[in-house]
Amino acid sequence: MRLTKDGKMKMDPVFVKGGDEIVYTVQETPIQLSLMRLKVADGSVERLHPQATTNEFEAAFTADGRYRAFVQSRANLNLKLVIRDTKEDKDAVFDPGGGFAGMRRPSIAPDASRVIFSIAANNGQQIQSVNIQGADRKPITTSGINHWPVYSPDGKRIAFGSDRDGHFQIYVMQADGSDIRRVTNSPAADMRAAWSPDGKRLAFTSNRDANYEIYVVNTDGSGLKRITNNPERDDYACWHPDGKRLVMVSERSGRFDLYVVDL
């Protein structure tokens, strides 16, 4: 089912408000990335932050909606992590300093204790965390190129992509970085894992069949299933809270829109 029709480049959709809304990133202009809110019932779309003048993208939310985290570009080569407390109407900002343009993909622990993200480091791209106030920075991974971290629904594990074994694959580790286990094993690139609501499966993007498609796999690596089969790119899968559907960004005739697919 197609949800949007403007064809603009989109990324990182996520269900909020129990599946009634989807927040995603859209390239509004060649130089402007904005967070948008889509109401599933009527298809209406509006900016999540109407007054924003800077690039904002890759939003994450707590289940109750109180906290949201997103990446904000305030200057050249300077990406900041903004953690917004919507109840108190306050922002906490983690600023790694100029030149650290590689901070990406925040994910908030279900208990709102920590926020994880991927960031450029002296030894590659690493997964680190801060507390909900944007302080107490801690490393989680220490080697390789590591991207797209996301907390499991119970907050005990983190799924992520890494090239530690030669090319990008999906891994799962404990929230403290221990017990790293490889989930996928293909000669191609597997990326952008998303947890199912029950924490038993992962949806991800892969070009293992010569085109970027969406796949689902059990967290132990078994039960691999290809979900999409389109001649153009399918990417950025996210589970509906009912665990029976995925929203994704699909390219059709060079246009990028949100689609929902049944599993």
Secondary structure as the mmCIF struct_conf table of DSSP 4:
data_model
#
loop_
_struct_conf.conf_type_id
_struct_conf.id
_struct_conf.beg_label_comp_id
_struct_conf.beg_label_asym_id
_struct_conf.beg_label_seq_id
_struct_conf.end_label_comp_id
_struct_conf.end_label_asym_id
_struct_conf.end_label_seq_id
STRN STRN1 ARG A 2 ARG A 2
BEND BEND1 ASP A 6 ASP A 6
STRN STRN2 LYS A 10 VAL A 16
HELX_RH_3T_P HELX_RH_3T_P1 LYS A 17 GLY A 19
TURN_TY1_P TURN_TY1_P1 ASP A 20 ASP A 20
STRN STRN3 GLU A 21 THR A 29
TURN_TY1_P TURN_TY1_P2 PRO A 30 ILE A 31
STRN STRN4 GLN A 32 LYS A 39
TURN_TY1_P TURN_TY1_P3 VAL A 40 ASP A 42
STRN STRN5 VAL A 45 ARG A 47
BEND BEND2 LEU A 48 HIS A 49
TURN_TY1_P TURN_TY1_P4 PRO A 50 GLN A 51
BEND BEND3 THR A 54 THR A 54
STRN STRN6 ASN A 55 PHE A 61
TURN_TY1_P TURN_TY1_P5 ALA A 63 ASP A 64
BEND BEND4 GLY A 65 ARG A 66
STRN STRN7 TYR A 67 ALA A 75
TURN_TY1_P TURN_TY1_P6 ASN A 76 LEU A 77
STRN STRN8 ASN A 78 ASP A 85
TURN_TY1_P TURN_TY1_P7 THR A 86 ASP A 89
STRN STRN9 LYS A 90 PHE A 94
TURN_TY1_P TURN_TY1_P8 GLY A 98 GLY A 99
TURN_TY1_P TURN_TY1_P9 ALA A 101 GLY A 102
STRN STRN10 ARG A 104 ILE A 108
TURN_TY1_P TURN_TY1_P10 PRO A 110 ASP A 111
BEND BEND5 ALA A 112 SER A 113
STRN STRN11 ARG A 114 ALA A 121
TURN_TY1_P TURN_TY1_P11 ASN A 122 ASN A 123
STRN STRN12 GLY A 124 ASN A 131
TURN_TY1_P TURN_TY1_P12 ILE A 132 GLN A 133
BEND BEND6 GLY A 134 GLY A 134
BEND BEND7 ASP A 136 ASP A 136
STRN STRN13 LYS A 138 PRO A 139
BEND BEND8 ILE A 140 ILE A 140
BEND BEND9 SER A 143 GLY A 144
STRN STRN14 ILE A 145 ILE A 145
STRN STRN15 ASN A 146 TYR A 151
TURN_TY1_P TURN_TY1_P13 PRO A 153 ASP A 154
BEND BEND10 GLY A 155 LYS A 156
STRN STRN16 ARG A 157 SER A 162
TURN_TY1_P TURN_TY1_P14 ARG A 164 ASP A 165
BEND BEND11 GLY A 166 HIS A 167
STRN STRN17 GLN A 169 GLN A 174
TURN_TY1_P TURN_TY1_P15 ALA A 175 ASP A 176
BEND BEND12 GLY A 177 GLY A 177
BEND BEND13 ASP A 179 ASP A 179
STRN STRN18 ARG A 181 ARG A 182
BEND BEND14 PRO A 187 ALA A 188
STRN STRN19 ASP A 190 TRP A 195
TURN_TY1_P TURN_TY1_P16 PRO A 197 ASP A 198
BEND BEND15 GLY A 199 LYS A 200
STRN STRN20 ARG A 201 SER A 206
TURN_TY1_P TURN_TY1_P17 ARG A 208 ASP A 209
BEND BEND16 ALA A 210 ASN A 211
STRN STRN21 GLU A 213 ASN A 218
TURN_TY1_P TURN_TY1_P18 THR A 219 ASP A 220
BEND BEND17 GLY A 221 GLY A 221
STRN STRN22 LYS A 225 ARG A 226
BEND BEND18 PRO A 231 GLU A 232
STRN STRN23 ASP A 234 TRP A 239
TURN_TY1_P TURN_TY1_P19 PRO A 241 ASP A 242
BEND BEND19 GLY A 243 LYS A 244
STRN STRN24 ARG A 245 ARG A 252
TURN_TY1_P TURN_TY1_P20 SER A 253 GLY A 254
STRN STRN25 ARG A 255 ASP A 262
#
